Amino acid sequence: MADNYIVLPGDLTGKKLKTISAVDSDDGIKKEKLVVGLEALDIEIGQVELKDADSDVQANIKAANTARTTATVVLATQPIDAAGKVLGKDAANTARTVATLVTPVQQVAADGVVDKLTTVTTVATVSALTGGGVAANATDSGNPVKVGGKYNASAPTLGDGDRGDLELDANGNTKTTLATQIAGEDLTNDVLKVEQRYSHHYQAAAAANVVVKAAAGFLHKIILGAWVTNGVIEVSDHASDGDGNIMLKITAAATNIDGFPKEIEVNASMVAGITADIVGFTDVTFIYR
């Protein structure tokens, strides 16, 4: 039998070789088989081929983000966490009753590059949004977003903090109300009551420089309570002088022609004040504001 040699790579210093005994073959011919084992020696494997179990096609174990142009058999793997537990494969929105590990994923493009969210796509239509679209009595379309209202035969009663609809009448007109009556409003009789409100100044005896109002005012009327032959009243636009800026003069006739009391309408504005000189007349009342 020829000598057999075993060539071992590298430095075997300090490594232990172990020889296993020869073995007889089944055909009666004795053959020696030398098995040498190495303990505590690193052995490098040059190439390992992984194949698909069904088609015998060689599996591609390139990085997942490597670009591919055709369908490629890839190596099946299981993601695990740091403790070695296999991560769950259920969809993220799957209901769970206990805490479950899930696999983090990234969206990649065809070339394997991870997609990044850079812009938000503008919503092209509001038809799918609550209150969007056209409808109602239709036709109108497009921009801008319209505001709608609601018709209620009876006005709703809202609670504190409630949201409410824009109220319309049966013809689509916006209903507006002051929610309370304004001054003088008589809803029962459908009228707005108006009344004149004035102050009055009564002068019992004749006198000079009778100050009715020492500031700007409005003289509505003068009421003469009794007839006096040749009585005279001068009214001035002045704060204190009855004849300082005469605006009105009244002179009684020699005889009582029209009867008394007599109301004399004036309705004049005074800028500086209302002051009068009264000669002869008694019981004179000035109505003003």
C-alpha positions in Angstrom: 0.0 0.0 0.0 1.3 3.4 -0.9 2.1 5.9 1.7 -0.6 8.4 2.4 0.1 11.9 3.5 -2.2 14.5 5.0 -1.4 18.1 4.3 -2.8 20.4 6.9 -2.9 24.2 6.4 -1.5 26.7 8.8 0.4 26.4 12.0 -0.7 23.3 14.0 1.4 24.2 17.0 -0.4 23.3 20.1 -3.2 21.5 18.1 -4.2 18.0 18.9 -4.5 15.3 16.2 -6.8 12.3 16.9 -6.5 9.0 14.9 -9.5 6.7 14.6 -8.8 2.9 14.0 -8.9 1.2 10.5 -12.2 -0.3 9.3 -12.9 -3.4 7.2 -15.0 -3.1 4.2 -18.0 -5.4 3.3 -16.3 -7.0 0.2 -13.7 -8.8 2.3 -10.9 -6.6 1.2 -9.3 -4.9 4.1 -8.7 -1.3 3.6 -7.3 1.2 6.0 -9.1 4.4 6.6 -7.3 7.1 8.4 -9.5 9.7 10.1 -7.8 12.5 11.7 -9.6 15.0 13.9 -8.5 18.4 14.9 -9.4 19.8 18.2 -9.5 23.6 18.8 -8.7 24.5 15.2 -10.5 27.1 13.1 -11.4 25.8 9.6 -12.4 28.2 6.9 -15.1 27.0 4.4 -14.5 28.5 1.0 -18.0 28.3 -0.5 -21.5 27.1 0.6 -24.2 26.6 -2.0 -27.9 27.1 -0.8 -30.6 25.7 -3.0 -34.4 25.8 -3.2 -35.8 22.6 -1.7 -38.3 22.1 -4.5 -36.7 23.3 -7.7 -33.0 22.8 -6.8 -32.5 26.4 -7.9 -29.6 28.2 -6.2 -30.9 30.7 -3.6 -29.8 34.3 -3.8 -28.6 35.6 -0.4 -27.8 39.1 -1.5 -28.9 42.0 0.7 -32.6 42.7 0.5 -32.1 46.2 -0.9 -30.1 44.9 -3.9 -31.7 45.8 -7.2 -33.3 42.9 -9.1 -34.5 42.7 -12.7 -36.1 39.2 -12.6 -37.7 37.0 -10.0 -35.0 35.6 -7.7 -35.1 32.8 -5.2 -34.1 34.3 -1.8 -33.1 32.8 1.5 -36.0 32.5 3.9 -35.3 34.0 7.3 -37.0 34.7 10.5 -36.6 38.0 12.3 -35.8 37.6 16.0 -35.3 40.1 18.8 -32.2 40.6 21.0 -33.3 37.7 23.2 -33.6 35.3 20.3 -37.4 35.3 20.2 -39.0 35.0 16.8 -40.9 38.2 16.0 -44.6 38.1 15.1 -45.7 38.1 11.5 -49.3 39.3 12.0 -50.3 42.6 10.4 -49.9 45.7 12.6 -53.6 46.2 12.8 -54.4 42.6 13.9 -56.2 42.5 17.3 -54.1 41.2 20.2 -55.1 40.2 23.6 -51.5 40.0 24.9 -48.3 41.9 24.2 -46.8 40.5 20.9 -43.5 41.1 19.2 -43.9 42.5 15.6 -41.5 42.9 12.8 -40.5 46.5 11.9 -40.7 47.1 8.2 -39.5 49.7 5.7 -41.0 50.6 2.4 -38.4 50.3 -0.4 -38.5 51.3 -4.1 -37.8 48.9 -7.0 -34.1 49.5 -6.7 -34.1 48.6 -3.1 -33.6 52.1 -1.8 -35.7 52.9 1.3 -38.5 55.4 0.5 -38.7 58.6 2.5 -41.8 60.7 3.1 -40.9 64.1 1.6 -44.2 65.7 0.6 -47.8 65.2 1.5 -50.1 64.8 -1.5 -52.7 67.5 -1.8 -56.3 66.3 -1.5 -57.7 66.7 -4.9 -61.4 66.6 -3.9 -63.5 67.0 -0.8 -66.3 64.8 -2.0 -65.3 62.0 0.4 -65.1 64.3 3.3 -68.0 65.0 5.6 -70.0 68.0 4.3 -68.0 68.1 1.0 -69.1 67.7 -2.6 -72.0 69.6 -4.1 -75.5 68.0 -3.6 -78.3 70.0 -1.9 -80.2 71.5 -4.9 -77.1 70.6 -7.0 -75.5 72.2 -10.1 -72.8 74.4 -8.4 -69.4 72.8 -8.5 -65.7 73.4 -7.8 -64.0 75.9 -5.5 -64.4 77.3 -3.0 -65.7 75.1 -0.2 -69.4 76.0 0.4 -71.2 76.5 3.7 -74.5 74.7 4.2 -77.4 75.2 6.6 -80.3 73.2 7.9 -84.1 73.9 7.9 -86.0 73.0 11.1 -89.7 73.6 11.3 -89.2 74.1 15.0 -86.1 75.8 16.3 -83.8 73.4 18.1 -82.8 73.8 21.8 -79.1 73.5 22.3 -77.3 72.8 25.5 -74.3 74.6 26.9 -71.2 73.9 24.7 -73.3 72.2 21.9 -72.4 72.7 18.3 -75.3 74.0 16.1 -76.3 74.1 12.4 -76.7 77.3 10.5 -80.5 77.7 10.5 -82.4 78.2 7.2 -86.1 78.9 6.5 -88.1 76.8 4.1 -86.8 78.8 1.2 -83.2 78.5 2.1 -82.9 82.0 3.5 -80.6 82.4 6.5 -82.7 82.8 9.7 -81.5 85.6 12.0 -82.9 86.9 15.2 -81.9 89.2 17.9 -83.0 86.5 20.4 -84.8 89.2 22.4 -87.0 92.2 21.7 -85.6 95.6 21.0 -86.8 98.7 22.9 -90.4 99.6 21.8 -90.9 96.3 19.8 -94.4 95.0 20.1 -94.4 91.6 18.4 -98.1 90.9 19.3 -99.4 93.9 17.3 -96.5 93.9 14.9 -95.5 97.5 15.6 -92.5 99.4 16.9 -93.8 101.8 19.5 -92.3 105.3 19.4 -92.7 108.0 22.0 -91.2 111.4 22.5 -89.3 112.0 25.7 -88.5 115.5 26.8 -87.7 117.5 30.0 -89.7 120.5 31.0 -89.0 123.8 32.8 -91.9 125.6 34.5 -91.7 129.4 35.1 -94.5 130.7 37.3 -93.8 134.5 37.0 -92.3 136.8 34.3 -88.6 137.3 34.6 -85.5 138.1 32.6 -82.7 135.6 31.7 -84.6 132.5 32.5 -82.1 129.6 31.9 -84.0 126.6 30.5 -80.8 124.8 29.6 -77.2 126.1 29.9 -75.8 123.9 27.1 -76.7 122.8 23.6 -80.3 121.5 23.4 -83.5 121.2 21.5 -86.6 123.3 22.2 -89.7 121.3 21.3 -92.6 123.7 22.4 -93.7 126.5 24.8 -97.0 126.2 26.7 -98.6 129.5 27.8 -100.9 128.9 30.8 -102.7 132.2 30.8 -103.5 135.1 28.5 -101.7 138.4 29.3 -102.4 141.5 27.1 -99.2 142.4 25.2 -97.1 139.7 26.9 -93.7 139.0 25.3 -91.3 136.0 25.3 -87.9 136.1 23.7 -85.9 132.9 23.4 -82.1 133.1 22.7 -79.5 130.5 21.7 -77.4 131.5 24.7 -76.4 129.8 28.0 -77.4 132.7 30.2 -78.7 135.8 28.4 -82.4 135.9 27.3 -81.8 138.5 24.5 -78.1 137.7 23.8 -78.9 135.8 20.6 -82.7 135.9 20.0 -84.0 133.0 17.9 -87.7 133.3 18.7 -90.1 136.1 19.9 -93.7 135.7 20.9 -96.0 138.7 21.5 -99.6 138.4 22.8 -102.5 140.3 21.2 -104.4 143.0 23.0 -107.3 140.6 23.4 -107.6 136.9 24.0 -108.3 135.7 20.5 -107.5 131.9 20.4 -108.0 131.0 24.0 -105.6 129.6 26.6 -103.7 127.6 27.5 -101.8 127.8 24.2 -99.1 125.4 22.8 -96.5 126.9 20.5 -94.5 124.4 18.5 -90.8 125.4 18.1 -88.7 122.3 17.3 -85.5 124.2 17.1 -81.9 123.2 18.0 -79.9 125.6 20.2 -76.1 125.4 20.0 -75.0 127.4 23.1 -78.1 127.0 25.4 -81.8 127.9 25.9 -82.4 131.1 27.8 -85.6 133.3 27.7 -86.8 136.8 28.7 -90.4 136.7 29.8 -92.5 140.0 30.0 -96.0 139.8 31.4 -96.7 136.1 31.0 -97.1 133.8 33.9 -97.3 130.0 34.1 -95.0 129.4 31.1 -93.7 125.9 30.5 -90.7 125.1 28.2 -90.6 121.5 26.8 -87.0 120.6 25.7 -84.3 118.1 25.7 
